[in-house]
């Protein structure tokens, strides 16, 4: 059965999938031509009046000339301006071309870009608008903690044709809305995280019960009413070399302690998600790749990446403070003493070894942190959320069918509906076999049983 899954997965992933170079070739009308990549690039250069979005070698790679390299989100947004795309077309470039969410209206930069697209402003004019809006960062304000995406979208429809200054005034009046990330998407991510950890704990509880039964722990517990089933009592029991003549091997002790860590874990950690979703035996990883397949959508992630993903609110809050601090400090001579309120906040956010002595010293560190925060303030992508959706959907499906037999078609439909509800709410493209990741996840529903994301990584790691 496992061999059949491997064979089907490799067969289905052997075809061409939606990738940005294929997408842009279609948009440029050259997909059917012999030298489609080069022709698309030349047409793109003609339509954009040879705009310098990036270096020529970099832009060529976006079109699949030589080696393919996916453009960044910022580059694609710049591209939308250079091509003078409509709002609908620009959303398509992000959602279908990049396989990322559409414009993040909670992010003031992307909302201004969207406003610029609607009103046919230039990319540079939008950057100027951002600098004007950032003057609001001279004052501190508290970001709204509730999901405001729908509210912003509704209001944007009413104000998107406002003159520039009126639009910026409207944004300034609602600055607390622009926290820089989609609360809806983050809430879905947290919801799936809870489901996955609940499933993992339930599975490990059952496993632990069977092993404790095998080594006589419950018999011992019945004879010692002062003891209760806990991490401490299990460890105490395992430390006993012999129990009524029953020897517990070191191997069995290790096996018991493994689920104990999960079952009695006081705080949910990202390590648990890594273990459930992304962990593959080192000898089955195919070396140490982070990405598998042809498009980069199928990948393993690090604990650090997950940490940044789930701490987006903190990262955005810190980024906002850094911008505010920089703007205020730039007005003060570099040799002046650093204001105490800056040191206080910097210690809170960065755990300084010592306070800044001068404004110049503080600015040097904050300029570095400004660049670092840009890297850490990531946008949640389809490829981040879909592996978690698969695991959560499979667990929920198993809980629903209980005594019924597994049905591959029914389970696959359940997953698609489960996923599409979230993807639509998160302004992401729905499940489609044109995407490599989606095809891999749909292949997990085999006639005989369901497979998970780690199985996909393991199969592709062998190649």
N, C-alpha and C positions, 0 to 999 in steps of 0.2 A: 504493500500500500504506500509506504514511504517513497519507494522508487518511482511509483506512478506519479505521485505528487511532484517529485523533482523533475521528472520528464515533462509533465504538462507545464510546469512553471517556466522551464527553460524554453520550451516551444513557444509559449505565449509571449515571452519577453524577447524573442528573437526578431520580432518585426520592428518597424520604425514607429516611434512614438512622437507625440507632440513635444517639440522642443523649440526654443525661441528662434533658432535659425530657420526651422521649417515654417514656423508661424510668420516670420517677417518676409520670407520668400513668397508666401501666399499673399500677404498684404501688398507686396510690391508687384504682384502679377507675373512673377517669373518662375513659379513652381514647376511648370511644365517644360521649361526650356532646358537645353542640354547643360549649359554651364549656369545653372540656376542661382547658385550662391553668388558668383561674381556679377551676374546680371542684376540680381536684387540689390547688391551693394552699390552698383553704379546708378541704379534708379533711385535708391535712397539718397545718394549724394546729390542727385539732380533735384529731387523734391525738397530737400532741406537746404538748398542753396549752399552746399558744402559747409554746413555748420560744424564747428569744432566741438562736438559733444565729448569726444575723447581723442586719444592719439589714433592715427590711421591704422596701425597694427592691431590695436585693441578693438576698434570698430569692425575690422575685417573678421576678427574671430567671432563676433556676435552673429555673423552671417554664415559661419561654418567654413570660412576660407582658411585653409591650413588646418589648424586645430580649433575646435569650438570652445568658446568660453561664454557663459551666460552673463548678460549685462546686469549691473546692479539695478535696484529699484530706482535710485536717483537718476541713473543714466536713461532708463526707460521713460521716466517722467519728462526729462529734458528732451528726449526724442519726440514725445507727444507734442511739445511746443514747436519743435523744428518742423514737424510734419503738418502743423496746424490742424490737429485732429479735433473732432467733436468730443463732447463729454462722453457719449456712449462708446466711441471708438477708443478713447483713452482708457476707459474702464476695461475694455476688452484686452488691450495691450498688457495690462497688469494681471488680470484674472486668467485669461487664456494663454497669453504669450509667456508670462513669467510663472504662472500657476501660483500666484500670490493673491492676497485680498485686494479689492479695489481701493480707491482713495480712502485713507483713514481720516474721516472728518473730525475725529477727536484730536487729531494732531494739527496744530495751527499751521504748520508749514504745508502739509498736504491739502488742507482746506483752502489756503491761499492759492496753491497751485491749481486746484480744481476751479476756483473762482476765475483764475487767469485763463484756463482752458475755455471756460464758458464765454468769457468776454474777449477772447482773442488777444490777450496781452502777450508780451514776450516773456521768456524765461527770466531775463534780467530784471524786468519790471516787477515780477513776482518776488524776486530776491530783495528788491528795494522795499516792497510792501512788508516783507518779513522783518527787515531791520526796523521799520517804523513801528510795527506791532510789538517788537521786542522791547521797546521803550517802557512797556507795561511791566517788564520784569524788574524795573527799578523799585517797585513796591512788592511786598509779599502778599500772596493771597492763597487761600486753601482750595485745592482742586476738589471738584465734586466726586464723591465716592460711588455714586449710583451710575448705572448705564445710561448715558445721555445720547448715544448714537442716533437712535430714532428721532429724538427731539431735535438734534442738530440738523439731521437730514430734512426734517419737516420745515424748520426755520430757514435752512439754506435755500429751499425752493422759493421762499418768499423774498429773500434778500439778495439772491445771486446776481440780480441785474442792477443792484444799487451802484451809484458812482463809487469810485475807489475809496474816498475819504469816509463816506457814510458806511461803507461795508466794514472798514477797519474800526470805525467807532462802534458798530454793532458787535464786532469781535471783542473789542476792549471791554464792553459792558458785560460780556459773557465769558471773560477770560478763564473763569474757574471751570468751564466745560472742557477746555482743551488740554486735557491731562496727557495727551500724546499716545494713547493706546486705546484699543477697543475693550471696554469693560465686559461687553457681551462675550467676545471671544475668550477672554481670560476666564470668565465665569464657566464657560463650557469646558475649558481646559482643566480647571480646578474640579469641576463636577466629575469628569472622567478619571481624574487622578484618584478621587475618593472611591469611585466604583472599583478601580483596578486594585487599590490597596485593600478594600473590603474583600474582594475576590481572593487576593493573595493570602490574606489572614485566614479566611474560611478554609482554603485549601490546606494551609499549613496547620491549622487546628486539627483537621481530620487526620493528617499525616502524623502529627504529634501524638494524638490520642492512641492511634494504632501502635506506635512504638512504645509509649508508656505502658500500654496494656501488655505488650510483649515482654517487657523487662520487669513486670510485677510491681510497678509503681503504685497502681490503684489498690492493690492488696495491702501494700505497706501503709498507704494513706488511711485505709480503713482501720488499721490497728493503731494508728497514731492520730486520734481525733484532735489533738492540739495543733496539728499541722493542717494547712490548706493547700490546695493546688495553686502554686505560684512559681515564678522563676526561681526564687530562693530555695523552695522546698525541692524542686526538681534538681537543681545543682547540688544541693546537700545530698540527695539520694544518689546521684551519680558519683559523688566523691567516695561513697562507701564501696570498698573493693568487692565485698561479697554481701549478698543479701539472702539469708537462708540458703547459703551454698550456691546461689546463682551468681556467676561471675559476669560482670558487664565489661565487654571488651572496649578498648580505646576507640576502635572504629565505630562501635554502636554509640558510645558517648558523644562522639563528634556528630554523628547523624541526628541524635536527639537535640543537641544544642543548636543545630542549624535552624529548625523551625521555631525553637524557643525564642530566638532573636526576633523573629517576625511577629509571633503571637503576643509576646509581652513587650513589644516596642512601644514606648510611651509617646514618642513623637514620630509622625510620618516623615520620612526622608526621601530625597530624590534617588538615593541608592536603591530603594525598593522598586522604584519605577524602572531604573536601569536594569535591575535584575529581572523584572517581569517582562519588559518590552524589548530591550536592546542587548541583553547579555547573550553572547555566543562564546562557546568554548574557544580558547585561544588557538587550538589546533584546527579550528573550523572557520576562522575569520578570513582566511586567505591572506595571511600576513597581518597587517594592521590598517586596513583601509577604513576610511570613514564613509565612503560612498561606494555604491554598487550599481551595476547596470550602466545604461547609456546616458541617462539624463540628470543624474545627481539627486533625483527625488527619493530614491531608496538609500537610506543611510543609517549609520549608528550615530548616537550623540553622546557627548561627555557629560559628566556630572556638573561641570562648570556651566555648560550650555543650558542644561535644565534649570540650574540655579538662576541664571539670568532670565530665563523664560518665565519662571514663576515669581520672580521678584521685579517684574516690569514696573509695578506702581512705585516701588522704592527707587528704582533706577531713574524713572522719569522725574520723580520728585527731586532727586539729587541733581539731575541734569538741569532742572529749572533753577535750583538754588545756585549752582555754579554760574549759570548765565547771568543771574541777578547780581551775584557777588562780583563777577568780572566787570560788569557795566558800572557798578558803584566804585570799585577800586580804581578803575581807569581814570577817574576824575581827581584822584588824590596823587600828589607827588610820590614817586617810588621810594624816596628815602624816609618818608613819614612812618611812624609806628603803625603797625597793623591794628585796625579797630578790634576791640575785644569781642564784639558780636560775630565778626568773621571767624575769629579763632574758635569761638564756642561752637558755631555750626560746623566748621571744618573738622573739629575733633569728633563731633557727633557722626558725621558722614564718612570720615576717612581715618579715624583713630590715629591722629598724628603722634609722632615720636616726641615732638616738642612744638610749642606754639610758634606761629610765624612772628618774626621780630619786626619786619618791615613790609610795607605794601608791595614793594618789588618782589620780595621773596614769596609772598602769598600769590601774586599774579603768576609767577613762574610755575608754581605748582598747579594753580587753577587752569592755566592754559593747557597744561598736560591733561588734567582731569576732564576738561571740556572735550578733547579729542577722544579720550577713553570712554566717556559716557556716550558719545555718538556710536561707538562700536557696541556697547553693552545694551543700548536701548533698541532692541531688536523688534521686528514686526513678526507676530506669530503667523507662520505659513501653513499651507495645507499639509505639507510634509511633516510638520510638527504635530499637528492635531490628529491626522488620519490613523497613524499606528495606535494611538490611544483609543480612538473611536472603535477600531476593529476589536481590540481587547475588551472594551466595555460592552460593545454590542454582543459579542459572543457570550460573555458572562450573563448578561440580561436575558439573552435567548435561552440559555441553558436553564435559568431560573424559571422561565415561563413555561417551557415544555414539560418540565418535571418527569412525568411518567410516559410521555409520548416519545416515539422514536425520532431520532435526528433525521431531518429532511434537508438535503443540501440546497435545493431550490428555495425552500421556505426560509432557511437561515440566511442565504445570500440576499434575498429580497428584504428581510428584516434588517440586515446590515446596511443596505443601500438607503432604505427609508430613514433609518437611525442616523446615518451619516449626512444625508441630504438636508434633513431638518436643521442640523447644526451648521452645515456649510452655507446654507441660504441665509441663516441668521447672522453669520459671520462675514457676509458679503464675499464669499468664495465660490469658485466654480463647482457645480455638482459632480457627483461620481460619473466618470466617463472612461471607457476603455481606450480613449485616445491618449490617456496619461499612463506612463509606465508604472507608477506607484499604485494607481487604482487597479490596473490589470493584475498586479501581483497580489493585492489584497483580495480581489474577487476570486482568484485562483485558490485561495485558502479554503474555500468551501467545496471540498471534494465529496463524491458520493458516499464514501465510507466514513469519513470523519472531517472535523474542522482542524485546520492548522493555524498557527499564529505567526506574528511578525518575526520572532526569533527563528522560526523554521525557514522563512524567506531569506533572512540574512545568512543562515547557515548554508542553504543551497547555493546562493550566489557567491558565498565566500570560497566555495570549492573550485570555482572557475579560474 
